Structures are given as C-alpha cells and as structure tokens.
Amino acid sequence: MKFYDISMNIHPDMQVWEDMDSKKPRFDTKSFGHITDTTMKLNAHTGTHIDAPLHMINNAAAFETISLERLVRNVKVIDLEHVKDGITKSDLEAHSIKKGDFVLLKTKNSVYESNSFDFQFVYLKEDGADYLAEKEIDGVGIDTLGVERSQENFPTHIKLLGANIIILEGIRLAEIDPGEYFMVAAPLKLTGTEASPARVLLFEKNL
C-alpha cells in the first residue's frame, strides 16, 4: 500500500513562525558512556501540527477534546496552486466540498523548501473560512505554518475553530496529486494544551 509522509522534519534549524528564535526546537543531547539521552524544548506549534479551539478562543476546548476518529479518516486534497495571495470563497466554490469533509489545501506554499519563513505565504482569507464553516466541514489543512496572515484579530482561525473545524498546519503536499486519500494524523497525546505536533500520513485509496 503506497503512502506519503506529509510531515515536516523537526530539527533546530527548521522553519518556524516568522523566524522567531524563541520558537526554534532545542535539543540538549548528553552522552554517558554508551548511553545517549536528549531533552527537547518544543513549541506546541512546531512543524506539522494541529490546532484546538483554545489556540484562539479564551476558555475554549483544549487539545484532548479532539478525538482520533476525526484525524484518522478520508480526506480530499484540493489544488489551489494558482492562488497568488489568499484563498477566497470563489476559489473554494470551484471544488466539490461537502458537509463533513476534511480538505487539504495544496498551494504554491508546497514548493517552498527553505528553512526561512515565507512572510508572503498563501493563506485562507476570512470569506474562505466563512464558506468552509457554512459547508460544515470537519477539518482543513494547509501547506504552511499558519492558516492566515495579515488579518486583524485572526478571523480565519476564530471562525474555523468557533465552528469546531480542526486546523492542520505545516503539511507538505508537493508530491501529492489532488484527489481522495486516507489520512492518519497522529498527534502527541497532550492534555490541556492548545495544539500538538503531529506525524501525518496519506494513503492512496485505490490500492
């Protein structure tokens, strides 16, 4: 069965939000004879990760409320590589998006391989978030570290999370063709946090 790992590699020099040094992973490795032991400092939004409502809504649900059944499921990869700035409602209307879908948005972000942050990444605009909330989808993924930029008060995050839509950020879709896949998104089993890093695999459904 063919599958694809669409997760980012985690290392101290990896791409992080706005190149902030405080968000870089830290590996403290010590050796004792034949034993090697590493302590990691890791932001919950490191690399490929999943947001819970608490990320942008005060006193909202924390990460443990997201069931694995919502993360191990069929998904749709949608081709939006033509979008130059932000994904709008009209961009999404061109695709068959239905209630309960989990959609992965493939944009030109997927070809950006630098360890430096791309401040002009393609994002989901507010009216695009409104449309997905109206369609009552279950989740949305995007091939960059954030689902939005340049929007005051973070309306895309708030509208998606307020509608109980899972946000999956930092996926890598350069080698993925548009279509339907089976996804296994396995986050750390965290309690009380607003997000978690995840290892995400896509399985071809025709095998």
Summary of the structure (lengths in Angstrom):
residues: 207
radius of gyration: 17.0
end to end distance: 5.9
largest distance: 61.0
contacts: 627
relative contact order: 0.25
helix: 20%
strand: 31%
